[in-house]
Amino acid sequence: MLAHIDIIKILLPMALAFFVGIGITPIVSHYLYKYKCWKKKAGKKGGYGGGETPIFNELHKNNEVNTPRMGGIVVWGAVLGTAALLWVLPRMFGGELLYKLEFVSRTQTWLPLVALLLGALVGLVDDILEIRGGGGHFAGGLSLKKRLAVVGAFFLFAGWWFYEKLGVSSVSLPLDGVLELGALFVVFFVLVGMAVYASGVIDGIDGLAAGVFAIIFGAYGVIAFAQNQIDLAAFCATMVGALLAFLWFNIPPARFYLTETGTMALTMALTVVAFMSDTLSEGKGVAVLPIVGFLLVATVVLNVVQVLSKKLRNGKKVLLVAPLHHHFEALGWPREKVTMRYWVLGMASAFVGVIVALLGSIL
């Protein structure tokens, strides 16, 4: 019976988040269109490593100027709304069952929720400044340096919290063993967090990022459940439900885009989830992150390769255009094909990552 309660505790918030997301979307969508919350000019001002982006601008010359940004509000709004609902209900009506279904807990979900909220708010500011356009110090949104400063500061705090308050100073190794880092664990936490945040550029084609992140959070939900981290598993499931609600409206043609308020929230929360499911719970959460999030890793690595190639090879590029999904667009792949193949590959990677994580707990 207890196992049944745990399963319900995971599936219920996922379903609730989906319906909350569906429910708030008409309101969010109404205001995004009413205030024309989209970029005033399509394309990019500069590419990775600087320079013009004629291929990207040609591919997206009819996009971005009539589809709102800030669709990520639906995702984090549904997650926070679901968490608040399941916290309030037992306190309003009482009952042992309602208290068992609550997943907001200091030991497992406070830090992921803080990461989600902070990323959402900073990303929202960036999106608002982006759509305002015009001149001024904040024209075009918050600079990359400012966003990296916020992200770095949070991960520095989170890494310190793990090290000082939770006594975590090591990370898992694939299948068996741990790597003791001592105080360098904090630095490692920041580096991993920065790399995951950089993967937010995967948001570039209708339905692509939401589907990929839903698969990744789903995989971590399974890993957390197997490690008896039920609250963390419920949080991951809630993320999946919210992303599916967003995806309902983001499937081509997209009603709105995730943009920074969505990707910053997702990447920061994912980083914390990976560390929460690592040595803290005798798991392999960080070790399998490159496997479960293979598409995120590929996106970041090839962006770096593209920049280095242009700088070291007199402007020669490895990809027609970065990030990788736009390279496939430039090759002539329909956007729907790129998106669905990313979903398929993402699921295959997630399967492998979960298997490695579970094998690690057995060995």
HELIX and SHEET records of a PDB file:
HELIX    1   1 LEU A    2  LYS A   34  1                                  33    
HELIX    2   2 PRO A   54  LEU A   59  1                                   6    
HELIX    3   3 GLY A   72  PHE A   93  1                                  22    
HELIX    4   4 GLU A   96  LEU A  101  1                                   6    
HELIX    5   5 TRP A  110  ARG A  132  1                                  23    
HELIX    6   6 LEU A  144  TRP A  160  1                                  17    
HELIX    7   7 TRP A  161  LYS A  165  3                                   5    
HELIX    8   8 LEU A  184  ALA A  198  1                                  15    
HELIX    9   9 SER A  199  ILE A  202  5                                   4    
HELIX   10  10 LEU A  208  ALA A  226  1                                  19    
HELIX   11  11 ILE A  230  ASN A  250  1                                  21    
HELIX   12  12 THR A  259  MET A  276  1                                  18    
HELIX   13  13 THR A  279  SER A  281  5                                   3    
HELIX   14  14 LEU A  289  VAL A  292  1                                   4    
HELIX   15  15 PHE A  294  LEU A  312  1                                  19    
HELIX   16  16 LEU A  324  ALA A  330  1                                   7    
HELIX   17  17 ARG A  335  ILE A  362  1                                  28    
SHEET    1   A 2 SER A 170  SER A 172  0                                        
SHEET    2   A 2 VAL A 178  GLU A 180 -1                                        
END                                                                             
